[in-house]
């Protein structure tokens, strides 16, 4: 904090006080699967993917959009949860 123009009163009389708190939000994304990555699967078996995004050190100034591209030999089933804000 920077204070200037103070007087001799208690508490001090600040005519110009300011403080700077830079925010540098960071986004971490983790993708998990069930069955776990590396597990053998058979054609037609369902694989459930979960994407978890964590924002630290502040807030985002725009919506967070995650895009996940599936493999060429996979077909899209459905979105079972659009997520939650915690």
C-alpha positions in Angstrom: 0.0 0.0 0.0 1.2 3.5 -0.8 0.0 6.4 1.4 0.8 10.0 0.7 -0.4 13.4 1.9 -0.8 12.3 5.5 -1.4 14.6 8.4 -0.5 14.4 12.0 -3.8 13.0 13.2 -4.5 9.6 14.7 -5.6 7.7 12.7 -3.6 9.3 9.9 -5.4 11.3 7.2 -4.5 9.9 3.8 -5.6 12.0 0.9 -4.4 9.4 -1.7 -4.1 5.7 -0.8 -4.0 2.9 -3.2 -3.1 -0.8 -3.3 -2.4 -3.1 -6.2 -3.3 -6.8 -6.2 -2.4 -8.4 -9.5 -4.5 -11.5 -10.3 -2.9 -14.2 -12.5 -5.6 -16.9 -12.8 -4.3 -20.3 -13.8 -6.4 -23.1 -15.2 -5.5 -26.8 -14.7 -7.5 -29.5 -16.6 -7.4 -33.2 -15.8 -9.0 -35.9 -18.0 -9.7 -39.3 -16.5 -11.4 -42.3 -18.0 -13.3 -45.4 -16.9 -12.0 -47.9 -17.6 -8.7 -46.4 -16.8 -6.3 -45.3 -19.5 -4.2 -48.4 -20.7 -7.0 -50.9 -19.9 -8.0 -53.2 -22.8 -11.5 -52.6 -24.1 -13.6 -54.5 -26.6 -15.6 -53.0 -29.5 -18.9 -51.6 -28.3 -17.8 -51.1 -24.7 -18.5 -47.7 -23.2 -15.7 -45.5 -22.0 -16.6 -42.6 -19.7 -14.4 -39.6 -19.8 -14.4 -37.0 -17.0 -12.8 -33.5 -17.5 -12.1 -31.5 -14.3 -11.0 -27.9 -14.6 -9.6 -26.0 -11.6 -9.1 -22.3 -11.6 -6.6 -20.9 -9.0 -5.2 -17.4 -8.2 -8.2 -15.4 -9.2 -11.3 -15.6 -11.4 -11.7 -15.8 -15.1 -12.9 -12.8 -17.1 -14.6 -15.0 -19.8 -16.4 -18.4 -19.8 -14.1 -21.4 -19.8 -14.7 -23.6 -22.8 -13.2 -27.1 -22.9 -13.0 -29.0 -26.2 -12.2 -32.7 -26.2 -11.7 -34.5 -29.5 -12.4 -38.3 -29.5 -10.3 -40.8 -31.5 -11.2 -41.6 -35.1 -12.4 -45.1 -34.1 -14.7 -43.8 -31.3 -18.3 -42.6 -31.5 -19.8 -39.9 -29.3 -22.5 -41.2 -26.9 -23.8 -38.3 -24.7 -23.0 -35.7 -22.2 -24.3 -37.0 -18.8 -23.4 -33.9 -16.8 -22.7 -30.3 -17.9 -20.6 -29.8 -14.8 -20.9 -27.8 -11.7 -19.4 -24.7 -10.2 -17.8 -25.2 -6.8 
